[in-house]
């Protein structure tokens, strides 16, 4: 019981404290509608919730100082613990991104309390034999239904007729990279160890921050990027980012200060631990990126086995969803390892670990090296198939193949023919051999838009 009361106390403090924070304008309507004053176990907390919601509804400033003034004017400051408690509530919020989760904890407990009251009243009526049994049962059913439906009527699910649904215009995605990634997209990229998948994700991120399409020579609207590297140290990350910065500058692009920010944690981050998760969420809230690269996946949680591994995968997925929520829908690019191939067999490119990862993202691709036995010169060029390991949920413009680039780590190849191709390296870069431009061309040689 004490543990439960502690959880409720912490949830109440966190949800009250959230309304004392700045930068939560988009969160306020959902949070205010999620709770009523009676949902708080302590009446004074419900009263304070009512005050904070009223200030927010009136568009007035709502922080420890302004609320102190409002409570003092109403003569209720001492009842609510004075300025000290208001500052404590402000500081008690692990992350505002979880505010609706804190509210759900209080809401669930309030529903149980209401149901307990219904049961007690029904038991009392049965013991006293008040009225008829049928009437008492009906009153109990109606009261229980009211508890079940509490708050639902204000937010009914929208049911759409088929003919109306198909007649609606298809909304244009909120693009981060036009034709490639939209807000809220999740992509997992897998590959062999040392195969360059982290460089590919950084290239996508840095070019996007520079206002460049990931592969084509085309301009896009620059975006804000956050790189979270849980495997490499500063000295391993710096040279490649320096090279990419130079390559962007050579293309006439500018990366503004603050456009690319990096969190480098070579010892890993355990997002299943509340303290690590809270730190990352605070960072994401502060940076507000449009695109996040994070990984590798196995360095984002403590290793576990068996049933614990599945549970850990669910917890990590929940944490990554919270990261997306804290960023208000940044596109999320995740690096993951593929399992080792069986002897003489083809490598499975799906992420190692729980099968949940194979169903979770909108897009799942693997960088699959092409053998020179199959295509002479392929290994010299680091030619890789851009191979999907899950069906994409939306049609996007992905390359069919990639190979080692000249100024950037990777260069994308669009392959239109069905016949094998071989490649050679020339002084001015990589070009297909055999004079078959009608079958293939490099996206870096194309203009779009």
N, C-alpha and C positions, 0 to 999 in steps of 0.2 A: 504494500500500500504506500509506504514512504517513497519507494522508487517511482511509483506512478505519479504521486503528488509532485515529486521533484520534476518529472518530465513536463507535467502540466504547468508548473510554475515557470519553467524555462521557456516553454512555448508561449505563454501569456506575455512574459517580459519581451520576448523576441518580436512578437507580432505588434505589441504596443510600441516598441522601440523603432520598428520599421517606419511607422508613420511620422517619426521624429527626424527621419533622414531626408536629405535632399536627393534630387535625381530619380525619384520614383513616380513621376507623373503618370507614366503609362500603366504602372502597377496598381495605383490607388483605386480605380473603379472596381476591379475584380476583388481586391482585398477588402474594401469597405462592404461590398455586397456579400462577402463570404461569411461574415460574423454579425451576430446581434449582441447587444450588451449582456443578455442573459446567458450567452455561451461561455462566459468567463466564470470559473469556479468561485472567485471572490467578487462580491458586488462592487467594491470600489474600483476594481479593474474594468468592469463593465461601464461604470460611470466615466472613467477616464477615456475609454474607447469612444464613448459617445461624444465627449468633448473634442477629441482629436479628429473624429470623422466630421464633426460640424465645422471645425476650422478648415479642413481640407475642402469640404463642399462649398464653403464661402470663398475659397481661393486665397485665404489668408496664410501668412507664414506659419509654419508648424515645426518648431524646433524647441529644444529645452528652454531657451530663453524666452521665446514668445509665448510658449505654453505656460511657463511660470507666471508671466504677467497676466495671462487670461485667468488662470486659477486663483491668483491673488485677488484680482478684481471681483471674482465670484465668491470669494471667501472660502474656497475649497483647497487652498494650497497645502495646508498642514495635513488635511485628510489624505492627500495623495503623496505624502512623504517629502514635500518640499522640493527645492531645486536639485538637491543631491540625488533623489530618486529618479528624477527626470533625466539627468545626465547618465545615471546608471542604466536606465532603460535604453537610451541611445547607444551605449557601449555594449549592451548585452546581445546585440544582433550578430550572429556568426556571419551571415550574408543575407542581404535583402532578396537575393534570387530565390531563397527558400521560404519567403514569407507566406506564400499560399500553403506550403506544406505545414508550417507552424499553425496556420489557421485551421487546417484540416484536423490536426491533433485535437485542438480545442472543440471543433465542431463535432467530431466523433464522440468525445467524452460527454458533451452536452446532450447528444442524442441518446446515449446510454442512460444518462440521468433522467431524461424525459420519459424514456421507456420504463425505467424503474418506477417512476411516479404513476404511470398508467397501470402497471402491474399491481402496485400497492393499492390503488383505488379500486381496481377490479376485485382484488382479494378481500378488501374491506366490505365491498357491497355484497360479495358472496357470503361472508361471515355473518353480516347483519340481516341477510335475506330481504334487502330493500327492493320493493317492486317485484316484477317478475324476472325469472332467470333470463328469458329471451331479451327483455329490455336491457338488463345489465350487460349481457353479452354484446348486444348491438352498440351500447355506449363504449364498451371496451374496444370493439373493432374500430369504431370511428376515431377514438382517441389514438389508437395504435397507428391507424392510417395517417392521421394528422402528423404524428411523429415521423413516419416514413417520408411523407411528402413535404416536410418542412423546408421551405426555401426553394423547392423545385418549380413551383408555378411561375416564379419570377424569371426563370431561365429554362423554359421548356425547350426540348430538343426540336430542331427544325426538320420536319418531314416534307420532302419534295416529291411531287408527282413526276414519274418518268418523263412525260412529254415536256414538262416545264424544265426539267433538269437538262435534257439534251438540247433544248432551245436556247439555253444560256450561252453567252459568248465565253469562249475560253480565255481566261485571264492570262495576260503576259507575265511570265515569271519575274520576280524582283531580282534582276541579274546582279551578281557580283562580277562575273566574267561572262560577257554576252555569249550565249550559245553553249557555254561550257558548265558554269556553276551558278546556281541561284542561292539566295538566302535560304537557310535551313537545310541545305543539301549536306549529306554525309557521304564521304568517299573513303574507302579503305584501299590502299595500294600495297600489294605484297610483292615479294620477289626473293631471290637468293641472297644469302649473306654477302654484303659488300657489292651488291649488284647495282647500287645507285638509286634506290627508291627514295631515300631521304633527300638526295640531291634533286631528284625530279620534283618532289613536293616543295623544296625550297625555291627551285626555279619558277614553278608556278606562282608561288607567293611573291617573290621579289619582282618578277616581271609585272605582276598585277599591281603591286605597289608603285612601280615605275610608270604605270599607265600603258603597259605593253601586253598584247595577247600572249598567252603562254608559249605558243609555237610559231604563230604567223607574224610577219612584219606588218602589224596593224596596231593602231592605237585604241585603247579603251579608257574609260574613266578610271583614274587611279583609286585604289582602295587602301584601307588601313589593315595592316597585317600583324598578327602575333604568332611568333614561332616558339613553340614549347618543345625543347629537345631534352628528352629524358635519358639519353645514352651517351652523347659525345661531350667532351669538355671544350672550353673556350678555344684552345689551340687547334682543335680539330674542326671547329665550326668556322672560325674567323677567316682562314684562307679562302674557303669556297664562297663565303658571303662577300669578301673583298673582291674576288674575281667577278661575281655576278654584278656587284655595284659598278665595277669598271665597264663590264659589258653593256650594262644599261646606259651608262654615260656615253659610251662609244656610239650607241644608236640614237643619241640626242635626247635621251630621257633623263629626267631628274627625279631622284628619290628624296622627297622632303624629309626634314628631321621629324621624327615621330611616326613616319609612315610604316616603318618596319621596326618592331620591338621584339626582343628575344629573351626568353627565360631558359637558361642553360643549367640543367640539373643532371650531371652525368651519373649520379648515384640512383637516379630514378625518383618517381613521385608515386606514392600510394594513394590514389584517388578514392580508395575504399575506406581510408582513414579520415574521420571527420576533420581533423586539424589540417591535413594536407589538402583536402577538398576545399575547405573554407579559404585557405590561402590562395589557391588557384582561382576560385570564384571571385574573391576580392580583387585579384589582379585583372581578371577579365572584365569585371564591372568598371574598373578604373580606366582600362585601355579602350574599351568599346570597339573591338576590331570588327572588320567586315569579313575577314578570312583568318582561320586559325589552322596551323599545322601542328600536330601533336603526335608524339610517339617516341619509340615504337611501343606497340600495344602491351608487350610483355613487361615493359618497365613502368607501367602505370598502375600496377597492383602487385601485392605480395603473391609469390607463387603458392598455389594450393593444388590439391589433387582430389580426384573423385567427385563426390557430390559437392564438396566445398568449392571446387573449381567452377561448377555451374553457378553456384550462389555468388561467387566472386565476380563472375562475368555479368550477372544481373546487376550487381552493385556498381561495377565499373560502367556499364551502359547507362545506368541511372545518373552516375556522376558526369559522364560525357554529355548527357541530355541537359543536365544542370548547367554545364559550361555553355552549351548553345543558348539556353535560356538567359543566362547572365549576360551574354553578348547581344541579346535581342535578335538572335537568328543568324549569327555568322556562319558561313559555309565552313564545314569541318573536314579537314583532310588528315587522315590517320595512317600512319605507317605500321605495317604488321609483317611478321615473318611467315613464310610458307614452310610446311614440313619438309624434311629431307626426302629425296626420292627413294623409292624401293629399288633394290638392285636390278639394274637393267630396265627399270620402268621410267615413265614420264613423271615429272614432278607435279604434285598437286599444288595449285597456286592459291587455294583457299586458305584463310588465316589459320595458323596453328592454334589449338586450344578449343574452347567451347564451340559447338556448332551454331550457337546463337549468333556469332559474328557473321555467319554466312547469310543470314536473313535480315540483319539489322540495317545496313546502310542502303541508301538509294543507289549507290554505284560501287561495284567491287571489281577491281582490275588487278592483274598480275603482270609484271615485266618478265617475260619468258625468253631467255637468251636463245638465239638461233645458232645451231652448230655449223661450223665450217664444212663438216661432212655433208650437210644438207645443202648449204649454199656457200661456195668458196668465198673466202674473205669476210664472212659474217662476223667471226670472232674478233678479227682485227678492228672492225668497225663498231664492235659491241652492239651488234644488231639485236634488237629484242622485239618480240611480238607484244603488242599491247592487248593482252588477252583477258576478256571478261570471265569471271568465275561466278557471277550471278547476273540474272537478267535485270537490266536497267529499268527503273520505274518511269523514266522520261527519256525522250529522244534528245540526244546531245551530240556535239561535234567532237568526237575523240579521234586520235590518230589510230591507224591500224598497226603501225610499227614505229619504233624510235631507234635512233642510233646515236653514237657519240657525236657531240656537237663540236663547233670550232671555238667560238667565244663563250658559249654557254655549255653546261655539262651535257645537255641532251638536245637532239634535233628530231623533230617528228617527221614521219614519212607517211604520206597518204598513198595507199596501194590500191589500184583499181583493177589490175589484171589478175588472172588466175595462174599464170605461169611463174615459175621461180625466177627471182632476180638475183644478180650478183652486183657487188659494189666495189669501187676503187676510191682511193683517196688522192685528190689533186691538191695543188698548192693553194687554191682559192677555196678549198672546202671539200665536202663530201658530195659526190654526184653518182647517179646510177650508171653502171657500165652497160654497154650494148646498144646505146642509142634508142631507148624505148620510152621517151617522155610521155607518150600517149598512155602508157601503162602505169606510170608512177611519177610523182613529183614530190618535192620537199615542201612542206608547209611554209618554211622560212622564205620560200621564193614567191609566195602568194600575197596578194593584197585582199583585204575584205572591207566591206562596209562602204 
